């Protein structure tokens, strides 16, 4: 397990989501979901954090019921296309590197919602950063260890 320093969980992304197109917002949610699902499940803390981020990012355009529907669609897409296929599609849907960086940062916060970044989650974050061609900004901010 990798411990995520608590003070880093409070940082805010510098990218504004106010006018973000729904399709790009969905792509960012998918990246967050993929990271949280890396350990094979999404726990209640991660679900709550995902819903909170989506509500904030969409300024109410995407509610909790739509988040659950979106999660079902994403799960099906991952089963059908695999993670590498999804990352390629996400790279195309998020052409701006700042959006991809913000999605990775949000994914880091999401998987850290339970106080721990598991090895599988960390590995997926690294895989996502490489596949999406973004610098691994969180490297060095996560510390090997146990739960907080």
N, C-alpha and C positions, 0 to 999 in steps of 0.2 A: 504494500500500500504506500501511497505517497501523501504526505500531509500537505495541505494547502494553507499557507499562512492566512489567518483570519483577516488581518488588515488589508490584504489584497482582494478579498471578496467584496469589499465595499467600493472599489474603484468603478468609475463610470466610463463607458465608452464615449469617445469624442464624436462619433458619427450620429447625426440626427436621423431619426426614423419617421419624422412627422409626415414627409411626403413620399415615403418609400412605397413603391408599387407592391400590391399584394403578392404577386408572383415572386418578387425578390424577398419579401418578408417570409413567405413560405419556404424559400430556399434557406434562409437563415435559420428558421425553426427546424428544418430538416437536419442541418449540420449540428444543431444543439441536441436534437433527438439522437442522432447517430452516436454522438459522444456519450450521452447518458446511457444508451442501450448497449454500449461496448461490453459491459459485464453481464449481458444477457437479460437484464431487467431494468425497469425504471421504478425506483422506490417512491414512496409518497413525498418525501422532501424534494426529490428531483422533479416529480410531476408538478408539485406546487410552485417550484421555482420556474419551471418551463411556462406554466400558465401565467405567472406573474410577469415574466419577461415579455411574453407575447402580448398580454394586455397593455403593458406599458409601451412596447414598440409600436403597436398598432393604434394606440390611443383609442381603444375600445372597438376598433373595427373587427377584431377577431376575439370572440368570447370563448369561455371555457368549453362549451359544447363543440365549437368548431375546432378547438385544439384537439379534443378527443378524436374527432373525425379525421383531422389531419394526421394524427399519430397512426391511425388505422391504415390510411393511404400510404404513409411512409413505410410502415412495417411490410406491407404488401410489395411495395416497390423494391425494398431491400431484398426480400425473398426472391423476387423475379429477376432483378438485375445485379444483385451483389453490391457490396460496398464500393468497389472500384467503379462500377458502372454508375452508381449514384454520385460519386465524387466528380466524375467527368461531366455529368449533367448539371451538377451544382456549379461547377467552374464556369460553364457556359451561361447559366442563369444569373451569375454574379460577376459580371465582367470587370467591375471596379475592384482593385486590390484592397482598398479601404473597407469595402463591404465584406470581403472575405476575411480580412483581419478582424473586423468587428464580430463576425459570426464565430470565429475561433475563440475570441475573448469571451463572448457570451457562453459558448460551450464550456469553456474552462470554469466559469462561475457556476454553471448548471451542475456539472459533475461534482463540484466542490460543495454543493448545497447540503450534502449529508456530512460534511466535515472531512471527508477523505477522498482523495483521487486514487482509485485502484489502479494497479499496473495495467489492466486491460483498457481502462479509460484513458490513461496517459498514452499508451501505445496508439490508441485510435486518434487522439489529439495530434500526435506527431504525424501519423499517416495522413490525416485530414490536411494539416498544414502543408505537407509536401505535395499532396495531390492538388490542392488549391493554389499552390505556388505562392504561399505567403511565408514571411519570416516566422520562425518559431519564437514568437514574442514571449511566451510563457516559460520558455526554457530558463532554468535557473531560479524561477519563482516558486517552483514546486520542490519540496524537500522529501527525500525518501524517509519513510517512517511509518508510524501507525496512526490510528485515529487521534483526533485532536484532544 
